[in-house]
């Protein structure tokens, strides 16, 4: 992560509660009951929320997890970062689509049922957060045992969190906060501070980087023969997922789209518009037959194709892998009988494509897909071993989560927290439909 990205980690990427007017008040809350580590799970409590907290109160200092030597591992203060990072990550991934999954950003998470059976959204996020913390602890311990050290750049980034002259505090001030603590509390609740965030980020970088090194180490042990054997043993499953044991291909095409606007009722072009497009595609295809060379095809594409993604380079798409394009386009390209120089016309939802098959490339995307699957499987096995070697036992009855959702609603400034939240989410919604302009100018992707 670059310095600028690190400095902007909170508000620039994760600020879903932009309507908050100030950091939560510091109020001491009651301590949690007697501990019982490893004897309960995330369903232990139906409500983990607290409305007030400070970094030095008993609840935030409560130890929520221990290792196999009964030594303290995590406190509630530390957990706030993992929990709300989990929530922010979920919202950044799903955006406004999260509401269709049943998550209301203006209602306390413990008052809503999640996609997981018998789990509220609070329990759902907490389960993921604690699992991630268990993985991070195991990776951190393994890294230490193997002499792994963070890079100088990462150490400098971490040190900057508590540096009064560092970039982190400058970022806080740029966003209207006098201290790093206030900046963090506006995003993770009143129970956090910069020192704990520093510890959190050190563990984050260590576990992330060490996991990456394990992945690289595992990947180096997997041969091409291993990959092929894995595919052959599970060919039907891979094929069902669209992973075909074929080379990538290069292909040229001329996209002829129906002219005019789509019908507002059907959302499609009319039959007459489709017929006219088909006739034009056939005319161009027949005219090309007088000089059926690749060069002539490229010239035809540059003069006639509606695909803005390829009409400036002769309609060429190189190194296309199976499943990368829409079904009809894909099926034509990866027909087992396809040979260099083959041509034809294919209809998709985008129009009529005059096709020219350039040939197979040296790239085998299927091998990388299978290799990645093998690496992930072995890495998962390795993580299971590490979690058994370095176990963490949680006591969920000790856990308390600062209720940022209710806080955002109660402390909204000019507009409601819901509106502020939805605006930010929608701006980064990865599920947003492709615009009409993009749809009509780019080669269709699957």
C-alpha positions as CSV (number, residue, x, y, z in Angstrom):
1,X,0.0,0.0,0.0
2,X,1.5,3.4,-1.0
3,X,1.8,6.2,1.6
4,X,-1.0,8.3,0.1
5,X,-3.3,5.3,0.1
6,X,-2.4,4.5,3.7
7,X,-3.0,8.0,4.8
8,X,-6.4,8.0,3.3
9,X,-7.3,4.6,4.5
10,X,-10.2,5.7,6.7
11,X,-12.3,8.5,5.3
12,X,-11.3,8.6,1.6
13,X,-12.3,4.9,1.1
14,X,-14.4,3.8,4.1
15,X,-16.2,7.0,5.2
16,X,-19.8,5.7,5.1
17,X,-21.0,7.9,7.9
18,X,-20.0,11.3,6.6
19,X,-22.9,12.9,8.4
20,X,-21.3,12.5,11.8
21,X,-20.8,15.9,13.4
22,X,-18.2,14.9,16.1
23,X,-16.4,12.0,17.7
24,X,-18.5,10.0,20.3
25,X,-18.4,11.3,23.9
26,X,-16.1,9.4,26.2
27,X,-18.4,7.7,28.8
28,X,-17.4,4.8,31.1
29,X,-19.6,1.8,30.7
30,X,-20.1,-1.3,32.8
31,X,-17.7,-4.2,32.6
32,X,-18.6,-7.5,31.0
33,X,-19.4,-10.6,33.1
34,X,-17.1,-13.4,34.2
35,X,-15.0,-14.8,31.3
36,X,-15.4,-18.2,29.7
37,X,-13.1,-18.5,26.8
38,X,-13.7,-21.0,24.0
39,X,-17.0,-22.1,25.5
40,X,-19.4,-20.1,23.4
41,X,-19.9,-18.7,19.9
42,X,-21.2,-15.6,18.1
43,X,-24.8,-16.4,19.1
44,X,-23.9,-16.0,22.8
45,X,-25.5,-12.6,22.8
46,X,-28.3,-11.2,20.7
47,X,-27.0,-7.6,21.2
48,X,-23.4,-6.7,21.4
49,X,-23.9,-3.0,21.1
50,X,-22.9,-0.1,23.4
51,X,-23.9,3.5,22.8
52,X,-21.0,5.1,24.6
53,X,-17.3,4.2,25.2
54,X,-13.9,5.6,25.7
55,X,-10.5,4.0,25.1
56,X,-9.7,3.6,28.8
57,X,-13.0,2.3,30.1
58,X,-13.4,-1.2,31.5
59,X,-15.5,-2.5,28.6
60,X,-13.1,-1.5,25.9
61,X,-10.2,-2.8,28.0
62,X,-11.9,-6.2,28.5
63,X,-9.9,-9.1,27.2
64,X,-12.1,-11.0,24.6
65,X,-9.6,-13.6,23.4
66,X,-6.7,-15.6,24.8
67,X,-4.1,-18.0,23.4
68,X,-3.4,-21.6,24.4
69,X,-1.4,-20.3,27.4
70,X,-4.3,-18.2,28.6
71,X,-2.4,-15.0,27.7
72,X,-4.5,-12.0,26.6
73,X,-4.6,-11.6,22.8
74,X,-7.3,-9.2,21.9
75,X,-9.4,-6.5,23.7
76,X,-12.7,-4.9,22.7
77,X,-10.8,-1.8,21.8
78,X,-8.8,-3.7,19.3
79,X,-11.9,-5.6,18.0
80,X,-13.6,-2.3,17.0
81,X,-11.2,-1.9,14.1
82,X,-11.7,-5.4,12.8
83,X,-15.5,-5.3,13.1
84,X,-16.0,-2.0,11.4
85,X,-13.5,-2.7,8.7
86,X,-15.5,-5.8,8.0
87,X,-18.7,-3.7,7.7
88,X,-17.1,-1.0,5.5
89,X,-15.5,-3.7,3.3
90,X,-18.9,-5.3,2.9
91,X,-20.6,-2.0,2.0
92,X,-17.8,-1.1,-0.5
93,X,-18.2,-4.5,-2.1
94,X,-22.0,-4.4,-2.5
95,X,-22.8,-0.7,-2.4
96,X,-26.5,0.1,-2.7
97,X,-27.1,-3.5,-3.6
98,X,-26.6,-4.3,0.1
99,X,-30.2,-3.1,0.7
100,X,-31.4,-5.8,-1.6
101,X,-29.6,-8.3,0.7
102,X,-31.6,-7.0,3.6
103,X,-29.0,-4.6,5.2
104,X,-30.5,-1.2,6.2
105,X,-27.7,1.2,7.0
106,X,-30.0,3.3,9.1
107,X,-31.1,0.5,11.4
108,X,-28.9,-1.0,14.2
109,X,-27.2,-4.2,12.9
110,X,-28.5,-6.2,15.8
111,X,-32.1,-5.5,14.8
112,X,-31.8,-7.0,11.4
113,X,-31.5,-10.6,10.2
114,X,-28.7,-11.3,7.8
115,X,-28.3,-13.7,4.9
116,X,-26.8,-16.3,7.3
117,X,-29.4,-18.4,9.1
118,X,-30.0,-17.5,12.7
119,X,-27.5,-14.5,12.5
120,X,-28.3,-10.8,12.8
121,X,-26.1,-8.5,10.7
122,X,-24.2,-7.7,13.8
123,X,-23.5,-11.4,14.5
124,X,-22.7,-11.9,10.8
125,X,-20.0,-9.2,10.8
126,X,-18.7,-10.2,14.2
127,X,-18.3,-13.8,13.1
128,X,-16.2,-12.7,10.1
129,X,-14.2,-10.2,12.1
130,X,-13.3,-12.8,14.8
131,X,-12.4,-15.4,12.2
132,X,-10.1,-12.9,10.5
133,X,-8.5,-12.0,13.9
134,X,-7.9,-15.7,14.6
135,X,-6.2,-16.0,11.2
136,X,-4.2,-12.8,11.7
137,X,-3.0,-14.0,15.1
138,X,-1.8,-17.4,13.7
139,X,-0.1,-15.7,10.8
140,X,1.5,-13.1,13.1
141,X,2.9,-15.8,15.4
142,X,4.1,-17.9,12.5
143,X,5.8,-14.8,11.0
144,X,7.6,-14.1,14.3
145,X,8.6,-17.7,14.7
146,X,10.2,-17.7,11.2
147,X,12.0,-14.4,11.7
148,X,9.8,-12.5,9.3
149,X,10.1,-8.7,9.5
150,X,8.0,-5.9,7.9
151,X,9.5,-3.8,5.2
152,X,11.0,-0.4,6.2
153,X,8.2,1.3,4.2
154,X,5.4,-0.5,6.2
155,X,7.2,0.3,9.5
156,X,7.4,3.9,8.6
157,X,3.7,4.0,7.7
158,X,2.8,2.4,11.0
159,X,5.0,4.8,13.0
160,X,3.3,7.8,11.3
161,X,0.0,7.0,13.0
162,X,1.3,8.4,16.3
163,X,3.7,10.9,14.8
164,X,2.4,14.4,15.5
165,X,4.2,15.6,12.4
166,X,3.3,12.6,10.2
167,X,1.0,12.1,7.3
168,X,-1.7,10.4,9.3
169,X,-2.3,13.3,11.6
170,X,-2.2,15.6,8.6
171,X,-4.8,13.5,6.9
172,X,-6.9,13.8,10.1
173,X,-6.6,17.5,10.1
174,X,-7.4,17.8,6.4
175,X,-10.7,16.0,7.3
176,X,-11.5,18.4,10.1
177,X,-10.1,16.5,13.1
178,X,-7.6,17.9,15.6
179,X,-6.2,14.6,16.7
180,X,-5.6,11.1,15.3
181,X,-7.8,9.7,18.1
182,X,-10.8,11.9,17.1
183,X,-10.3,10.9,13.4
184,X,-10.4,7.2,14.3
185,X,-13.3,7.5,16.8
186,X,-15.4,9.2,14.1
187,X,-15.0,6.0,12.1
188,X,-14.7,3.2,14.6
189,X,-16.4,4.5,17.7
190,X,-15.4,6.2,21.0
191,X,-13.6,3.2,22.3
192,X,-10.5,3.4,20.0
193,X,-7.3,5.3,19.9
194,X,-4.3,5.8,17.7
195,X,-2.0,3.5,19.7
196,X,-4.4,0.6,19.3
197,X,-4.9,1.4,15.6
198,X,-1.1,1.3,15.3
199,X,-1.1,-2.2,16.8
200,X,-4.0,-3.2,14.5
201,X,-2.2,-2.0,11.4
202,X,1.1,-3.8,12.5
203,X,-0.8,-7.1,12.8
204,X,-2.6,-6.4,9.5
205,X,0.5,-5.8,7.5
206,X,2.4,-8.6,9.1
207,X,-0.4,-11.2,8.5
208,X,-1.2,-9.9,5.0
209,X,2.5,-9.9,3.9
210,X,3.3,-13.2,5.5
211,X,0.2,-14.8,3.9
212,X,1.4,-13.5,0.6
213,X,4.8,-15.0,1.1
214,X,3.2,-18.3,2.0
215,X,1.1,-18.1,-1.2
216,X,4.3,-17.5,-3.2
217,X,6.1,-20.3,-1.5
218,X,3.3,-22.7,-2.2
219,X,2.9,-21.6,-5.8
220,X,6.6,-22.3,-6.4
221,X,6.0,-26.0,-5.6
222,X,3.2,-26.5,-8.1
223,X,4.3,-27.8,-11.5
224,X,2.5,-27.7,-14.8
225,X,2.0,-31.4,-14.5
226,X,0.3,-30.9,-11.1
227,X,-2.1,-28.4,-12.8
228,X,-2.9,-30.7,-15.6
229,X,-3.5,-33.6,-13.3
230,X,-5.8,-31.5,-11.2
231,X,-7.8,-30.4,-14.2
232,X,-8.1,-33.9,-15.6
233,X,-9.3,-35.2,-12.3
234,X,-12.0,-32.6,-12.0
235,X,-12.7,-31.8,-15.6
236,X,-16.5,-31.8,-15.4
237,X,-16.5,-29.4,-12.5
238,X,-14.1,-27.0,-14.2
239,X,-16.1,-27.1,-17.4
240,X,-19.3,-26.4,-15.5
241,X,-17.6,-23.3,-14.3
242,X,-16.6,-22.3,-17.8
243,X,-12.9,-23.2,-17.4
244,X,-12.0,-24.9,-20.7
245,X,-8.8,-26.7,-21.4
246,X,-8.0,-24.6,-24.4
247,X,-5.5,-21.8,-25.3
248,X,-6.6,-18.2,-25.4
249,X,-7.5,-16.8,-28.8
250,X,-7.2,-13.7,-30.9
251,X,-10.1,-12.6,-33.0
252,X,-11.3,-9.7,-35.1
253,X,-14.9,-8.5,-35.4
254,X,-17.0,-5.8,-36.9
255,X,-20.0,-4.8,-34.8
256,X,-23.1,-3.7,-36.7
257,X,-25.7,-2.4,-34.3
258,X,-29.3,-1.5,-35.1
259,X,-29.6,2.2,-35.7
260,X,-31.7,4.5,-33.6
261,X,-32.9,4.4,-30.1
262,X,-34.2,1.3,-28.4
263,X,-37.9,0.9,-27.7
264,X,-38.7,2.4,-24.3
265,X,-41.3,-0.4,-23.6
266,X,-39.2,-3.4,-24.5
267,X,-35.8,-2.0,-23.8
268,X,-34.7,-3.5,-27.1
269,X,-34.4,-2.4,-30.7
270,X,-37.5,-3.1,-32.9
271,X,-37.7,-6.0,-35.3
272,X,-37.3,-3.5,-38.2
273,X,-34.1,-2.1,-36.7
274,X,-32.7,-5.6,-36.2
275,X,-33.5,-6.6,-39.7
276,X,-31.8,-3.5,-41.2
277,X,-28.7,-4.3,-39.1
278,X,-28.6,-7.9,-40.3
279,X,-28.9,-6.8,-43.9
280,X,-26.0,-4.4,-43.5
281,X,-23.9,-7.1,-41.8
282,X,-24.6,-9.5,-44.7
283,X,-23.8,-6.9,-47.3
284,X,-20.4,-6.0,-45.7
285,X,-19.6,-9.7,-45.2
286,X,-20.3,-10.5,-48.9
287,X,-18.3,-7.5,-50.1
288,X,-15.3,-8.7,-48.0
289,X,-15.5,-12.0,-49.8
290,X,-14.0,-10.4,-52.9
291,X,-10.7,-10.0,-50.9
292,X,-11.1,-12.3,-47.8
293,X,-7.8,-11.4,-46.2
294,X,-7.1,-10.4,-42.6
295,X,-5.9,-7.0,-43.7
296,X,-9.1,-6.3,-45.7
297,X,-11.1,-7.4,-42.7
298,X,-9.2,-5.0,-40.4
299,X,-9.9,-2.1,-42.8
300,X,-13.6,-3.0,-42.9
301,X,-13.7,-3.0,-39.1
302,X,-12.0,0.4,-38.8
303,X,-14.5,1.9,-41.3
304,X,-17.7,0.2,-40.1
305,X,-17.5,-1.2,-36.6
306,X,-19.6,0.4,-33.8
307,X,-17.3,-1.1,-31.1
308,X,-15.3,1.7,-29.8
309,X,-13.0,-0.7,-28.0
310,X,-11.6,-2.2,-31.2
311,X,-12.6,-0.2,-34.2
312,X,-9.3,1.7,-34.2
313,X,-7.2,-1.4,-34.4
314,X,-8.9,-3.4,-37.0
315,X,-11.5,-4.9,-34.7
316,X,-8.8,-7.0,-33.0
317,X,-9.1,-8.5,-29.5
318,X,-6.0,-10.4,-28.5
319,X,-5.6,-13.2,-25.9
320,X,-9.2,-13.6,-25.2
321,X,-9.9,-16.3,-22.6
322,X,-13.0,-18.5,-22.3
323,X,-15.9,-16.8,-20.6
324,X,-14.5,-13.3,-21.2
325,X,-17.1,-12.3,-23.8
326,X,-20.9,-12.8,-24.1
327,X,-22.1,-16.3,-24.7
328,X,-22.7,-16.3,-28.5
329,X,-19.4,-14.5,-29.1
330,X,-17.5,-16.9,-26.8
331,X,-19.1,-20.0,-28.3
332,X,-18.0,-19.0,-31.8
333,X,-14.5,-18.3,-30.7
334,X,-14.0,-21.5,-28.8
335,X,-15.7,-23.9,-31.1
336,X,-13.5,-27.0,-31.2
337,X,-13.4,-27.0,-34.9
338,X,-12.4,-23.3,-35.2
339,X,-9.3,-22.7,-37.5
340,X,-7.3,-19.6,-38.3
341,X,-9.0,-17.6,-41.1
342,X,-12.5,-18.8,-40.2
343,X,-15.2,-16.2,-40.6
344,X,-18.9,-15.8,-40.0
345,X,-21.7,-13.7,-38.5
346,X,-22.9,-13.9,-34.9
347,X,-25.8,-12.2,-33.3
348,X,-25.6,-11.0,-29.7
349,X,-27.7,-8.5,-27.7
350,X,-25.3,-5.9,-28.9
351,X,-25.9,-6.4,-32.6
352,X,-24.4,-8.5,-35.4
353,X,-20.7,-9.4,-35.3
354,X,-18.9,-10.2,-38.4
355,X,-16.2,-12.5,-37.1
356,X,-12.6,-13.4,-38.2
357,X,-10.7,-16.0,-36.3
358,X,-7.0,-15.0,-36.1
359,X,-5.9,-18.1,-34.1
360,X,-4.9,-19.4,-30.7
361,X,-2.3,-17.7,-28.6
362,X,0.3,-19.2,-26.3
363,X,-1.6,-18.2,-23.2
364,X,-3.5,-20.8,-21.3
365,X,-5.8,-19.0,-18.9
366,X,-7.2,-22.3,-17.7
367,X,-3.8,-23.3,-16.3
368,X,-3.6,-20.1,-14.2
369,X,-7.2,-20.6,-13.0
370,X,-6.4,-24.2,-11.9
371,X,-3.0,-23.2,-10.5
372,X,-4.7,-20.5,-8.4
373,X,-7.2,-23.0,-7.1
374,X,-4.5,-25.4,-6.1
375,X,-2.6,-22.7,-4.3
376,X,-5.7,-21.6,-2.5
377,X,-6.5,-25.1,-1.4
378,X,-3.0,-25.7,-0.1
379,X,-3.0,-22.3,1.6
380,X,-6.3,-23.0,3.3
381,X,-4.8,-26.3,4.5
382,X,-1.7,-24.4,5.8
383,X,-4.0,-21.9,7.6
384,X,-5.8,-24.7,9.3
385,X,-2.5,-26.0,10.5
386,X,-1.4,-22.6,11.8
387,X,-4.7,-22.0,13.6
388,X,-4.3,-25.3,15.3
389,X,-0.7,-24.5,16.2
390,X,-1.5,-21.0,17.4
391,X,-5.1,-21.1,18.6
392,X,-7.2,-18.2,19.8
393,X,-10.2,-18.7,22.1
394,X,-12.9,-16.0,22.2
395,X,-15.4,-15.4,24.9
396,X,-18.2,-13.8,23.0
397,X,-20.0,-12.8,26.2
398,X,-17.2,-10.3,26.8
399,X,-17.5,-8.7,23.4
400,X,-19.0,-5.2,23.0
401,X,-19.3,-3.3,19.7
402,X,-19.7,0.5,19.6
403,X,-23.0,1.1,17.6
404,X,-21.7,3.3,14.8
405,X,-25.0,3.0,12.9
406,X,-27.1,4.4,15.6
407,X,-24.5,7.0,16.3
408,X,-24.5,8.1,12.7
409,X,-28.2,8.5,12.7
410,X,-28.3,10.4,15.9
411,X,-25.4,12.8,15.1
412,X,-26.1,13.5,11.4
413,X,-25.4,17.1,10.5
414,X,-27.0,18.9,7.6
415,X,-28.6,15.7,6.1
416,X,-29.5,12.4,7.6
417,X,-26.8,9.8,8.1
418,X,-28.7,7.5,5.8
419,X,-28.5,10.0,2.9
420,X,-24.8,10.6,3.5
421,X,-24.2,6.9,3.7
422,X,-26.2,6.0,0.6
423,X,-24.5,8.8,-1.4
424,X,-21.1,7.4,-0.6
425,X,-22.0,3.8,-1.2
426,X,-23.7,4.5,-4.5
427,X,-20.6,6.3,-5.8
428,X,-18.6,3.1,-5.5
429,X,-21.3,0.6,-6.3
430,X,-19.6,-2.1,-8.3
431,X,-22.9,-3.6,-9.3
432,X,-24.1,-0.5,-11.2
433,X,-25.5,-1.3,-14.6
434,X,-23.3,-0.5,-17.7
435,X,-24.4,2.8,-19.2
436,X,-26.1,3.0,-22.6
437,X,-23.0,4.7,-24.0
438,X,-20.6,2.0,-22.8
439,X,-22.9,-0.8,-23.9
440,X,-23.0,0.6,-27.5
441,X,-19.3,1.3,-27.9
442,X,-17.4,-1.5,-26.2
443,X,-16.9,-5.1,-27.1
444,X,-19.4,-7.1,-24.9
445,X,-17.9,-8.7,-21.9
446,X,-19.3,-11.6,-20.0
